[in-house]
Amino acid sequence: MSSILQSIASRYSPYSFTEKPVSQEDLNTLFEAARRAPSSYNEQPWRFIYATRDDTESYNRMLDTLVDVNREWARTAPVLMLSVARKRSDVTGNDNPYWFHDTGMAVSNLLVQGGEMGIQCHQMGGYDRDKARELLDIPAGFEPVAMMALGYPGDVQKRSLEIQERAKQKSTRHEVRSIVCQGSWKLDRE
Ligand SMILES: Cc1cc2nc3c(=O)[nH]c(=O)nc-3n(C[C@H](O)[C@H](O)[C@H](O)COP(=O)(O)O)c2cc1C
């Protein structure tokens, strides 16, 4: 079996980041990678809102949307970001059944590209969607998807013991044989 890409193998969700900012040029590269993702009818439902730490007001607004337990470590990230998706399809006039899927693919591109550049991303579902909608001026027809903390991974020993414990938990994965079957559903091995 050939080996998987290094940026996929070494990707993880850090609980601590260094002070080093992510340059605008590097952020643009990440967005370029996201933009290239495939999507149903090429509708590209993804949008991104981000704030860098030097823009204190915008950064704190995003930080404010997080649940406490996420805010504690995410505030060390130089960049906070929210993926947002357009739910409606211009092609069918109905809800696009792939809005969530396609937006996740764009985020995945961003993560893999980031990994190549030494930038890691910790995604978060733990935030207040209504607050995000209001504070970040998200218009009707668009849905907040996932919050992200991005940057260069830092020393987790600088975080609280609780966070250190969480970071220590092993990030396990299902075996390929329990998620893949050939021909038809034969996943009775779990
Ligand atoms: C959509 C989504 C929501 C997540 N929400 C949170 C969260 O609120 N807080 C958190 O600490 N981690 C969150 N995570 C990170 C996952 O817990 C993490 O990806 C998983 O445990 C695997 O670990 P790894 O990314 O280090 O491989 C989230 C990940 C995704 C993709």
The ligand as an SDF file (V2000), in Angstrom:
LIG
                    3D

 31 33  0  0  0  0  0  0  0  0999 V2000
  -17.4170   19.7280   12.8930 C   0  0  0  0  0  0  0  0  0  0  0  0
  -16.4410   19.5390   14.0340 C   0  0  0  0  0  0  0  0  0  0  0  0
  -16.7720   20.0480   15.2900 C   0  0  0  0  0  0  0  0  0  0  0  0
  -15.8540   19.9250   16.3420 C   0  0  0  0  0  0  0  0  0  0  0  0
  -16.1370   20.5310   17.5480 N   0  0  0  0  0  0  0  0  0  0  0  0
  -15.1920   20.5790   18.5040 C   0  0  0  0  0  0  0  0  0  0  0  0
  -15.3730   21.3790   19.6670 C   0  0  0  0  0  0  0  0  0  0  0  0
  -16.3910   22.0800   19.8470 O   0  0  0  0  0  0  0  0  0  0  0  0
  -14.3870   21.3920   20.6120 N   0  0  0  0  0  0  0  0  0  0  0  0
  -13.2300   20.6690   20.4510 C   0  0  0  0  0  0  0  0  0  0  0  0
  -12.3630   20.7420   21.3240 O   0  0  0  0  0  0  0  0  0  0  0  0
  -13.0170   19.9220   19.3380 N   0  0  0  0  0  0  0  0  0  0  0  0
  -13.9520   19.8690   18.3640 C   0  0  0  0  0  0  0  0  0  0  0  0
  -13.7280   19.1610   17.2060 N   0  0  0  0  0  0  0  0  0  0  0  0
  -12.4660   18.4360   17.0210 C   0  0  0  0  0  0  0  0  0  0  0  0
  -12.6680   16.9230   17.1050 C   0  0  0  0  0  0  0  0  0  0  0  0
  -12.9170   16.5670   18.4330 O   0  0  0  0  0  0  0  0  0  0  0  0
  -11.4050   16.2400   16.5300 C   0  0  0  0  0  0  0  0  0  0  0  0
  -11.2870   16.5250   15.1550 O   0  0  0  0  0  0  0  0  0  0  0  0
  -11.4590   14.7330   16.6990 C   0  0  0  0  0  0  0  0  0  0  0  0
  -11.4490   14.3850   18.0660 O   0  0  0  0  0  0  0  0  0  0  0  0
  -10.2690   14.0320   16.0410 C   0  0  0  0  0  0  0  0  0  0  0  0
   -9.0600   14.5720   16.5210 O   0  0  0  0  0  0  0  0  0  0  0  0
   -7.9650   15.1690   15.5380 P   0  0  0  0  0  0  0  0  0  0  0  0
   -8.6200   16.2500   14.7250 O   0  0  0  0  0  0  0  0  0  0  0  0
   -6.8610   15.7290   16.4360 O   0  0  0  0  0  0  0  0  0  0  0  0
   -7.4810   14.0410   14.6880 O   0  0  0  0  0  0  0  0  0  0  0  0
  -14.6210   19.2420   16.1470 C   0  0  0  0  0  0  0  0  0  0  0  0
  -14.3210   18.7210   14.8780 C   0  0  0  0  0  0  0  0  0  0  0  0
  -15.2050   18.8750   13.8300 C   0  0  0  0  0  0  0  0  0  0  0  0
  -14.8270   18.3520   12.4690 C   0  0  0  0  0  0  0  0  0  0  0  0
  1  2  1  0
  2  3  1  0
  2 30  2  0
  3  4  2  0
  4  5  1  0
  4 28  1  0
  5  6  2  0
  6  7  1  0
  6 13  1  0
  7  8  2  0
  7  9  1  0
  9 10  1  0
 10 11  2  0
 10 12  1  0
 12 13  2  0
 13 14  1  0
 14 15  1  0
 14 28  1  0
 15 16  1  0
 16 17  1  0
 16 18  1  0
 18 19  1  0
 18 20  1  0
 20 21  1  0
 20 22  1  0
 22 23  1  0
 23 24  1  0
 24 25  2  0
 24 26  1  0
 24 27  1  0
 28 29  2  0
 29 30  1  0
 30 31  1  0
M  END
$$$$
